Amino acid sequence: MNYANKNIILVGMMATGKSTVGALLAEELDYELVDLDHVIIQQKGRSIAELFAEGGEEYFRRIESAVLKDVLEGEGRIISTGGGAVLAPGNADIMLQHGFVVALTASEDAIIARVSGDQNRPLLAGNAQERVRTILEQRRNAYRFAHCTVDTTDLSVAEVSKHILMHYRG
């Protein structure tokens, strides 16, 4: 299938490189970069942590799903989703309908190293190592619907981007 001008949608666990890789892909393809979390913050005027505190994860996921549907309407976009965007029913299907979906993965140790000290991740409140392990287990199969999967553990951002573009361009 030819995905030219279609969106590239990056999914995966937190700290797998979605935002960083997304920025490079957008630059390389001259596509618009859309960071789903940033759009949510802009539209709601509150941080992700504040939205979680206000209504819990289910409340946040409803907001996230609505914003996702809106941003998928365009073409020529690199869309970096939040790690849990795939959890809401129907989100995987709508992503597949509106672009080329890439799942970014990384080892548990790499994720823990990348998020250590990050206070802006509400799902990591408490013991980050334990929370990462739990979330990885809960989402073990959540990203399998993607067209392509790239393990970012030992790759540079440029290498990840090159791998994605190889599959995107066919």
Secondary structure, DSSP 4 states (H G I P E B T S, - for coil): ---TT-EEEEEESTTSSHHHHHHHHHHHHTPEEEEHHHHHHHHHSS-HHHHHHHHHHHHHHHHHHHHHHHHTTSSSEEEE--TTTTSSTTHHHHHHHTEEEEEEE--HHHHHHHHTT-TT-GGG-S-HHHHHHHHHHHTTTTTTTSSEEEE-TT--HHHHHHHHHHHHH-
